[in-house]
Amino acid sequence: MSWAKASYGSAKLIVKFATATHTQVSEVVLSTDSSNNVAITEYATVGTNGDLGTVTASVVSGNIGIEVNTVNTNTTVTVLATLIK
């Protein structure tokens, strides 16, 4: 997921990881500054069988991008985001 940093410099996301048998949900908050530094925290993580993935973010070509790294290859990821000016 990505969006224009000029439009929204901060966000709150709920990220769900799901395999055939287990799920994980994490809440993520991020903010950026004028130098394209990204501050991100992933918290309120709950899962039925340990961590299924992690969330990171970066600014590339004026866009904020969310990167998700999954532990299992057959993981479905769903993101619900609130973008903040």
CORVENHU-V786113 format. One record per residue. RES is the residue in one letter. PSI is psi as a letter, one per 30 degrees, with the letter a starting at -180 (none if undefined). Layout:
RES:PSI / RES:PSI
This chain:
M:k / S:l / W:l / A:k / K:e / A:f / S:e / Y:j / G:f / S:l / A:l / K:k / L:k / I:k / V:k / K:k / F:k / A:k / T:a / A:f / T:f / H:l / T:l / Q:k / V:k / S:k / E:k / V:k / V:k / L:l / S:l / T:l / D:a / S:f / S:g / N:g / N:k / V:k / A:k / I:k / T:k / E:k / Y:a / A:h / T:k / V:k / G:l / T:f / N:h / G:a / D:k / L:f / G:l / T:l / V:k / T:l / A:l / S:l / V:k / V:k / S:h / G:g / N:k / I:k / G:k / I:k / E:k / V:k / N:j / T:l / V:e / N:k / T:e / N:h / T:k / T:k / V:k / T:k / V:k / L:k / A:k / T:j / L:k / I:k / K:none
